Amino acid sequence: MAAFQPSLECDNISNIHSEQTDSDLIQKTDERYRETLPNLPKGKGWITKHLVQYQGFWLTPNAALKNLMWVQDHFKPRPTDIFLASFPKSGTTWLKALIFATVNRTRYGFADHPLLTTGPHDCFPFLDAHLQEKDRSRFDLDRFPSPRLLSIHIPYILLPNSMTDHQSCRFVYISRDPKDVLVSKWLFLNKLRPKDLPPISLEEAFELFCQGISHYGPFWDHVLGYWEASLETPEKILFLKYEDLKKEPLVVVKRLGDFLGYPFSLEEESKGVVEEIVKLCSFENLSTLEVNKVSEQKFSKDTIIDNRHFFRKGKVGDWKSYLTTEMVERLDEITYEKLLGSGLVFGS
């Protein structure tokens, strides 16, 4: 399914020129990719045979690395762009829905809202996905109306200066207790692991996670990058915790509206608009919708994911059903050491 965006008319000549330009850009990125890949350190993969370490972080060697290079080399942000950044399995799907509904609340009614028939990942697509597709018309960034809502798993320090130095762009970062991230990621990626590769055991996933070898990991470096940037530029980066969102969704949604430049009026609050957004985007509602039970997401030619896999439990503390006491103590100790002095704390 194509990303949910209102269609825009384009001149045929401009389209041809754009396609030629895209082709040239992709070719340059491909050349840099082919030159770089053979020299990168390798680690065991969770869904692919292996991951590669690029500029300090672990990525899948095909789509993730290549698309990251495209973003680094060629992406041009707009002042109105809104980016949702996250480490995988930190609450991305839920926050996509909340931001989309908040920003577009005057455009759509709740009775026939796009989220009722379109998955959150189509309403709020990943920037670093689809970029290598031959059919670029599915994901033509230049044709997206403003504000563009784009999601990323890219670590902050790997983003191009065009994104981090742009004063008007807004970033929302969602973080989560690493124990829940580990369990959710292990269960999720084992569902996607090719049949010719044996499943990864929880013990093996735990060891890899502790070593920092996981998609876009190390986890702690990823989180700290956005945390420190949010302290330096709080007007540009809003740092959220999944646990706070679960505890006080109404409070967090109002913070989102204020931060993104779409504050809720007193009239809207009195009419229960915030409550309606939270209800529309709740796990209980989204997980039961037909589109999120039968449709699928194509993130690359090799990665197609059923929407239902994005909706497992959505709970805080589910790690208690999987991790041993020894695992918990070790992961908590690593987290304490990595975050010491930063001011960032996750509940135990």
C-alpha positions in Angstrom: 0.0 0.0 0.0 1.4 3.4 -0.9 2.0 6.0 1.8 -1.1 8.0 2.6 -0.6 11.4 1.1 -3.1 13.6 -0.9 -2.2 13.4 -4.6 -0.7 16.5 -6.3 -0.5 17.3 -10.0 2.9 17.5 -11.6 4.1 18.5 -15.0 5.3 15.6 -17.2 8.6 17.3 -18.1 9.3 17.9 -14.4 8.5 14.2 -13.6 11.0 13.1 -16.3 13.7 15.4 -14.9 13.0 14.2 -11.4 13.3 10.6 -12.4 16.6 11.2 -14.1 17.9 13.1 -11.0 16.7 10.3 -8.7 18.5 7.8 -10.9 21.7 9.7 -10.7 21.5 10.1 -7.0 20.8 6.4 -6.4 23.7 5.5 -8.7 26.1 7.7 -6.6 24.9 6.2 -3.4 25.2 2.7 -4.8 28.8 3.4 -5.7 29.6 4.6 -2.2 27.8 1.6 -0.8 29.7 -0.9 -2.8 33.0 0.7 -1.9 32.2 0.9 1.8 30.4 -2.4 2.6 33.4 -4.9 2.2 35.4 -3.0 4.8 32.7 -2.9 7.6 32.9 -5.1 10.7 30.2 -7.9 10.8 28.1 -9.2 13.7 25.3 -11.8 13.9 22.0 -10.6 12.5 18.6 -10.9 14.1 16.7 -11.1 10.8 19.5 -11.3 8.2 22.5 -13.5 8.4 24.6 -10.6 9.7 24.7 -6.9 10.6 27.4 -4.5 9.7 28.9 -1.7 11.9 28.8 1.7 10.2 30.0 4.8 11.9 29.5 3.1 15.3 26.1 1.6 14.8 24.8 -1.8 13.6 22.7 -2.0 10.4 21.3 -4.5 8.0 23.8 -4.5 5.2 21.3 -4.0 2.4 18.3 -1.8 2.8 19.2 0.0 6.1 22.8 0.9 5.2 22.0 1.8 1.7 19.0 4.0 2.6 21.0 5.7 5.4 23.6 6.6 2.9 21.0 8.1 0.6 19.6 10.2 3.5 23.1 11.3 4.4 24.0 12.3 0.9 20.9 13.7 -0.6 17.9 14.3 1.7 16.8 17.9 1.8 14.5 18.8 4.7 11.7 21.4 4.7 11.3 23.9 7.5 7.9 22.3 8.3 9.1 18.7 8.4 8.1 16.6 11.5 10.3 13.6 12.2 9.4 10.8 14.6 12.7 9.2 15.7 13.0 6.0 17.7 15.0 2.9 18.5 13.0 -0.1 17.0 10.2 -1.5 19.2 9.9 1.5 21.4 6.3 2.5 20.7 6.8 3.9 17.2 3.5 2.7 15.7 1.4 4.2 18.5 3.1 7.5 18.4 2.8 7.7 14.6 -0.9 7.4 15.0 -1.1 10.0 17.8 1.0 12.6 15.9 -0.9 12.1 12.6 -4.2 12.5 14.4 -3.0 15.5 16.3 -1.6 17.4 13.3 -4.5 16.6 11.0 -7.4 16.9 13.5 -9.1 19.8 11.7 -8.8 18.0 8.3 -10.5 14.7 9.2 -13.5 13.7 11.3 -13.2 10.8 13.8 -16.1 8.8 12.2 -14.3 8.5 8.8 -10.7 9.1 9.9 -7.9 7.7 7.6 -6.5 5.7 10.5 -9.6 3.6 10.5 -8.8 2.2 7.0 -5.0 3.0 6.7 -2.3 1.7 8.9 -0.1 4.1 10.9 3.0 3.3 8.9 1.2 4.3 5.7 0.0 7.5 7.2 3.4 8.3 8.6 6.0 6.5 6.5 9.7 5.8 7.2 12.0 8.3 5.5 14.7 5.6 5.1 12.4 3.1 3.5 11.3 2.7 -0.1 14.1 4.9 -1.4 15.7 2.2 -3.5 12.5 1.1 -5.2 12.3 1.4 -8.9 8.8 2.7 -8.7 9.7 6.0 -6.9 6.2 7.3 -7.5 5.1 5.4 -4.4 7.4 7.5 -2.3 8.2 10.8 -4.0 9.2 13.1 -1.2 9.0 16.2 -3.3 5.3 15.6 -3.9 4.4 15.2 -0.2 2.4 18.1 1.1 3.6 20.0 4.1 4.0 19.3 6.9 5.7 16.0 5.9 5.4 13.4 8.6 8.5 11.1 8.4 9.7 8.4 10.7 13.3 7.4 11.3 15.3 4.8 13.3 18.5 6.6 12.3 20.8 7.5 15.3 21.0 11.3 15.8 24.8 11.5 15.1 24.3 9.7 11.8 21.8 12.3 10.5 23.1 14.8 7.9 23.7 18.4 9.0 20.8 19.5 6.8 18.5 17.8 9.3 20.2 18.5 12.6 21.2 22.1 11.9 17.8 23.1 10.4 16.2 25.3 13.1 12.6 24.8 12.0 12.4 21.0 11.7 10.9 19.2 14.7 11.9 15.9 16.1 9.8 13.7 18.5 11.8 10.9 20.1 10.1 8.0 21.8 12.2 5.9 24.2 11.4 2.8 26.3 12.8 0.6 29.0 15.5 -1.5 27.3 14.2 -4.7 28.9 10.9 -4.3 27.1 12.7 -3.2 24.0 14.8 -6.4 24.0 11.8 -8.7 24.5 9.6 -7.0 22.0 12.4 -6.9 19.4 13.3 -10.5 19.8 9.7 -11.7 19.4 9.1 -9.3 16.5 12.2 -10.2 14.5 11.9 -13.9 15.0 8.5 -13.7 13.2 10.3 -12.1 10.2 13.4 -14.2 10.2 13.7 -16.2 6.9 12.9 -19.9 7.1 16.3 -20.9 6.0 17.8 -19.3 9.1 17.1 -20.9 12.5 15.2 -18.8 15.1 17.3 -16.8 17.6 16.9 -17.9 21.2 16.2 -15.4 23.8 19.6 -16.1 25.4 21.4 -15.4 22.2 19.3 -12.2 21.5 20.1 -11.1 25.1 23.8 -11.5 24.6 23.8 -9.6 21.3 21.7 -6.8 22.7 24.0 -6.4 25.7 27.0 -6.2 23.3 25.1 -3.5 21.3 24.7 -5.7 18.3 21.2 -5.1 17.2 19.4 -3.1 14.5 20.5 0.6 14.9 22.2 -0.4 18.2 23.9 0.0 20.6 20.6 0.9 22.2 22.2 3.2 24.8 24.1 5.2 22.3 21.0 5.6 20.2 18.9 6.9 23.1 21.7 9.1 24.5 22.2 10.8 21.2 18.7 12.1 21.1 18.5 12.7 24.9 21.6 15.0 24.8 20.4 16.8 21.7 17.0 17.4 23.3 18.8 19.0 26.3 20.8 21.3 24.0 17.8 22.2 21.7 14.6 21.5 23.6 12.7 23.7 21.1 13.7 21.3 18.3 13.6 17.8 20.0 10.9 16.5 22.3 12.1 13.5 24.2 9.4 11.2 25.4 9.2 7.9 27.4 6.8 5.1 26.4 6.0 4.6 30.1 4.9 8.2 30.5 2.7 7.9 27.4 1.0 4.8 28.8 0.5 6.4 32.2 -0.8 9.8 31.1 -1.7 9.8 27.3 -3.8 12.9 27.5 -1.0 14.9 29.1 1.5 13.7 26.5 -0.8 14.4 23.5 -1.3 17.9 24.7 2.5 18.3 25.0 2.8 17.0 21.4 0.3 19.6 20.2 2.1 22.4 21.9 5.6 21.3 20.7 4.6 20.7 17.1 2.8 24.0 16.7 -0.7 22.5 16.8 -1.8 23.5 20.3 -5.3 22.4 21.5 -7.6 25.3 22.2 -9.7 25.5 25.3 -12.8 24.8 23.2 -11.2 21.6 21.7 -10.3 20.4 25.2 -13.8 21.1 26.5 -15.3 19.2 23.6 -13.1 16.2 24.4 -10.9 16.3 21.2 -7.8 15.1 23.1 -9.8 12.2 24.5 -11.1 11.3 21.0 -7.6 11.2 19.6 -6.3 9.0 22.4 -9.3 6.7 21.9 -8.9 6.5 18.2 -5.2 5.7 18.5 -5.4 3.3 21.4 -4.0 -0.2 21.1 -7.4 -1.6 21.8 -8.9 0.2 18.8 -6.0 0.1 16.3 -5.3 -3.6 16.8 -8.9 -4.6 16.0 -9.2 -2.7 12.8 -9.3 -4.8 9.6 -6.5 -2.9 8.0 -4.2 -3.7 10.9 -5.1 -7.4 10.8 -4.9 -8.3 7.1 -2.8 -5.7 5.3 1.0 -5.7 5.0 3.9 -3.2 4.9 6.6 -3.3 2.2 9.7 -1.6 3.6 12.0 -2.9 0.9 12.0 -5.6 -1.8 13.1 -8.1 0.9 11.2 -6.9 3.9 7.4 -7.3 3.9 5.7 -7.2 7.3 2.1 -8.0 8.2 0.5 -5.1 10.0 -0.7 -7.4 12.8 2.9 -8.0 13.8 3.1 -4.3 14.9 0.3 -5.0 17.5 1.4 -7.5 20.1 0.5 -6.3 23.7 1.6 -2.7 24.1 2.2 -3.2 27.8 4.8 -1.9 30.2 6.9 -4.5 32.0 6.1 -7.5 29.8 9.8 -8.4 30.2 8.9 -9.9 33.5 7.3 -12.9 31.7 10.6 -13.6 29.8 13.8 -12.5 31.4 15.5 -14.3 34.2 16.6 -12.6 37.4 20.2 -12.8 36.2 19.3 -11.2 32.9 17.4 -8.4 34.5 20.3 -7.6 36.9 22.9 -7.6 34.1 20.8 -5.4 31.8 20.0 -3.0 34.6 23.7 -2.7 35.5 24.7 -2.0 31.9 21.9 0.6 31.6 23.0 2.3 34.8 26.6 2.4 33.7 25.8 3.6 30.2 23.4 6.4 31.3 25.4 7.4 34.4 25.7 11.2 34.6 23.3 11.9 31.7 20.2 12.6 33.8 18.3 9.9 31.9 16.7 7.1 33.9 14.5 4.2 33.0 12.4 2.4 35.6 13.5 -1.0 36.8 
